[in-house]
Amino acid sequence: MVAEKQDRGRLQVDTNECKGCGLCIEACPPRVIALGQELNHYGYRTASYLGSGCTACGICFLTCPEPGAITVLRAIPRDRVDVSDLGKNGGANLCASN
């Protein structure tokens, strides 16, 4: 039996900033970004995260020409989280934003 691989991160796409150019889709190594079907208020089909498989490499963030359109959240493995730090910094130590 093969163990299911955990995601190392996830994406957040700001649909108000994304212009649907597709550069992030082409650049994503695990292919976990696609164009959505719905239009944003500018009339663009925007990028969307497929929901799993993100490696948190940040390549989509680096290729995106729109500042603030993509945020990559990197997961910290549970065995590396210090439980005594969970209440500090509003939990900011649990993920990092590019």
C-alpha positions as CSV (number, residue, x, y, z in Angstrom):
1,M,0.0,0.0,0.0
2,V,1.4,3.4,-1.0
3,A,1.1,6.2,1.6
4,E,-0.8,9.3,0.4
5,K,1.6,12.2,-0.2
6,Q,0.9,15.3,1.9
7,D,0.7,18.7,0.3
8,R,3.7,20.9,1.1
9,G,1.7,24.0,0.6
10,R,-1.3,25.6,-1.0
11,L,-2.1,28.6,-3.2
12,Q,-4.4,31.6,-2.8
13,V,-5.4,33.4,-5.9
14,D,-6.8,37.0,-5.6
15,T,-9.4,37.0,-8.4
16,N,-9.5,40.8,-8.3
17,E,-5.8,40.9,-9.3
18,C,-5.5,38.0,-11.6
19,K,-5.8,38.8,-15.3
20,G,-5.9,35.2,-16.6
21,C,-2.7,35.3,-18.6
22,G,-1.9,31.7,-17.8
23,L,1.8,32.1,-17.1
24,C,1.4,30.5,-13.7
25,I,-0.4,27.5,-15.2
26,E,2.4,26.9,-17.7
27,A,5.1,27.4,-15.0
28,C,3.6,25.1,-12.3
29,P,5.7,21.8,-12.1
30,P,3.0,19.7,-10.4
31,R,0.2,21.2,-12.7
32,V,-2.2,22.2,-9.9
33,I,-3.4,25.5,-11.3
34,A,-6.0,25.9,-14.0
35,L,-8.2,28.6,-15.4
36,G,-11.6,28.8,-13.7
37,Q,-14.9,29.0,-15.6
38,E,-16.2,32.1,-13.9
39,L,-15.3,35.6,-14.8
40,N,-14.0,38.2,-12.4
41,H,-15.3,41.8,-12.4
42,Y,-12.9,42.7,-15.2
43,G,-14.2,39.9,-17.4
44,Y,-11.2,37.6,-17.1
45,R,-11.2,33.9,-16.4
46,T,-8.8,33.7,-13.5
47,A,-6.4,31.1,-12.3
48,S,-7.5,28.8,-9.5
49,Y,-5.9,26.1,-7.4
50,L,-7.1,22.6,-8.0
51,G,-7.1,21.9,-4.3
52,S,-4.2,19.5,-3.7
53,G,-0.7,18.6,-4.9
54,C,1.0,21.9,-4.3
55,T,4.7,21.6,-3.6
56,A,5.0,25.3,-2.4
57,C,7.9,25.8,-4.9
58,G,6.8,29.4,-5.5
59,I,7.4,29.4,-9.3
60,C,3.8,30.5,-10.0
61,F,4.4,33.5,-7.6
62,L,7.6,34.4,-9.4
63,T,6.2,34.2,-12.9
64,C,3.0,36.1,-12.2
65,P,3.2,39.7,-13.6
66,E,0.4,40.9,-11.2
67,P,1.7,41.8,-7.7
68,G,-0.5,40.3,-5.1
69,A,-2.4,38.0,-7.4
70,I,-0.8,34.8,-6.0
71,T,0.2,33.9,-2.5
72,V,2.0,30.6,-1.8
73,L,1.5,29.2,1.7
74,R,4.2,26.8,2.8
75,A,3.1,24.1,5.3
76,I,5.4,23.3,8.2
77,P,5.4,19.5,9.0
78,R,3.7,18.7,12.3
79,D,6.8,17.1,13.6
80,R,8.7,20.4,13.2
81,V,6.0,22.6,14.9
82,D,6.9,23.6,18.5
83,V,3.6,23.5,20.4
84,S,4.8,26.1,22.8
85,D,5.0,28.6,19.9
86,L,1.4,28.1,18.7
87,G,0.0,31.1,20.6
88,K,2.7,33.5,19.7
89,N,2.7,35.8,16.7
90,G,-0.9,34.9,15.9
91,G,0.2,31.5,14.6
92,A,2.3,33.1,11.9
93,N,4.9,30.5,12.3
94,L,2.6,27.9,10.8
95,C,2.9,29.2,7.3
96,A,4.9,31.6,5.3
97,S,3.7,33.9,2.5
98,N,5.8,34.8,-0.4
